[in-house]
Amino acid sequence: MKIWKTLAVTGTLLLAAASLAACSSKSSSADKGSKDYTPKSLNIQFVPSSQADTIEAKAKPLEKLLKNELHIPVKVSVSTDYNSIVEAMDSKQVDVGFLPPDGYVVAHKQGAADVLLQAERFGIKQPGGKNTDKLVGSYRSMIVVKKGSDIKSYKDLKGKKIAVQDVTSSAGYIWPVAELLQKGVDIPKDDTLVTVKGHDQGVMSVLNGDTDAAFIFEDARNIVKKDVPDIMNKVVPIYFTKPIPNDTITVRTDMSQAFRKKLAAAFKKIVKSKEGHAIISSIYTHEGYVNTKDSNFDIVRKYDKIVNDDAK
């Protein structure tokens, strides 16, 4: 009798343990895909598109402005490249990333980030590269060469030395490479590529004769205008790509919807303030932020595929 009682108790305990294990497994699975993370402090990271050596100091004042809006400590830092931000967001070390469209697509595919906002910039009028007064949600990449160069069109680029950005940069790599591949020009295989930090450095490398051409965003020549007033005459465009979706502000995938709304409102408010606009405009030439959606970046996935297929 005692044996049967012992077996019955043991069986009950085993069933209870199995039930708890199942519940625990189910709970862990649910937690993994949950979106209820509300930061007690906020880590923001970005990669400078120009003036990499001074950009972190310029961005630091954002910490105070965001803290005033969110009422939590905020830390702003600069990463060496976009892949580092994606990895940091994936490991939950960074909450918010300023990512270009291609960087965002990579982060979203890995399940590291969701898009929160998309930047607006002033349109650019050519020739001359002057800003218009119209805010737009896209921009172009341009290929520039030194005036008087024997490179008159993209067809003349074979065998040349070209300044590019990181391979995840839409304007500094993906867009020009993809479009020229479709035109029969294989830049990665036929040219010597020199990776520089910042589109301003791409312009200067052409001006100084260190490279024959550069892939830059339109119109990055304006960044160096203060130091080289006649840069528009010395470095000239030979090609413009089709439009590229503007940069993104992305967030961790587990961030709560309530905090996302609060964060989006904070960025929109700050960029409209005198102090906030000066900071953000000096970092990325962003003039404003609007709500967006993932499907707006399908064109980026198309261009990525063109480049990746060629690399195989």
Buried (B, 14 or more C-beta within 10 A) or exposed (E): EEEEEEEEEEEEEEEEEEEEEEEEEEEEEEEEEEBEBEBEEBBBBBBBBBBBEEBBEBBBBBBEBBBEBBEEEBBBBBBEBBBBBBBBBBEEEBBBBBBBBBBBBBBBEEEBBBBBBBBBBBBBEEEEBEBEEEBBBBBBBBBBBBEEBEBEEBEBBEEBBBBBBBBBBBBBBBBBBBBBBEEEBEBBEEBEBBBBBBBBBBBBBBBEEBBBBBBBBBBBBBBBBEEBEEBBEBBBBBBBBEBBBBBBBBBBBBBBEEBBEBBBEBBBBBBEEEEBBEBBBBBBBBBBBEEBEEEBBEBBBEBBEBBEEBEE
